[in-house]
Amino acid sequence: MEEQREALRKIIKTLAVKNEEIQSFIYSLKQMLLNVEANSAKVRYEPDSKAFGVGVAYRSLGRFE
């Protein structure tokens, strides 16, 4: 019976560690997503960026309305 308890303790400890790793990974992904969103917004609205210039050209042709 004691061996089973010890085995369960090890399993629970492993699961707790993995849960922390997964939570950390999710946090990292969220931070990366926020950075990508911020950078893409910056590129879209910077007048010197190619993306902004292409958007202006398409709008002048009536493509983005």
C-alpha positions in Angstrom: 0.0 0.0 0.0 2.9 2.4 0.8 4.4 1.7 -2.6 1.2 2.8 -4.3 1.0 6.0 -2.2 4.6 6.8 -3.1 3.9 6.1 -6.8 0.8 8.4 -6.6 2.9 11.2 -5.0 5.4 11.0 -7.8 2.7 11.1 -10.4 1.1 14.1 -8.7 4.4 15.9 -8.4 5.2 15.3 -12.1 1.7 16.6 -13.1 2.2 19.7 -11.0 5.5 20.4 -12.5 4.2 19.9 -16.0 1.2 22.1 -15.2 3.6 24.9 -14.3 5.6 24.4 -17.5 2.4 24.5 -19.6 1.2 27.7 -17.8 4.6 29.3 -18.4 4.4 28.3 -22.1 0.9 29.7 -22.5 2.0 33.0 -20.8 5.0 33.2 -23.3 2.6 32.6 -26.2 0.3 35.4 -25.0 3.2 37.8 -24.7 4.4 36.9 -28.2 0.9 37.4 -29.6 0.7 40.8 -28.0 4.1 41.8 -29.4 3.1 40.6 -32.9 -0.2 42.5 -32.7 1.7 45.7 -31.6 4.3 45.3 -34.3 1.8 44.7 -37.0 -0.3 47.7 -36.0 2.9 49.8 -36.1 3.8 48.6 -39.6 0.2 49.1 -40.9 0.1 52.7 -39.7 3.6 53.9 -40.2 3.6 56.2 -43.3 7.1 55.0 -44.2 6.3 51.3 -44.2 5.6 49.4 -47.4 2.4 47.9 -46.0 1.0 51.4 -45.4 2.0 52.5 -48.9 0.3 49.4 -50.4 -2.8 50.1 -48.4 -2.9 53.7 -49.5 -2.5 52.6 -53.2 -5.3 50.0 -52.9 -7.6 52.5 -51.2 -7.0 55.0 -53.9 -8.0 52.3 -56.4 -11.2 51.6 -54.4 -10.0 48.1 -53.3 -10.2 48.5 -49.5 -13.5 50.1 -48.5 
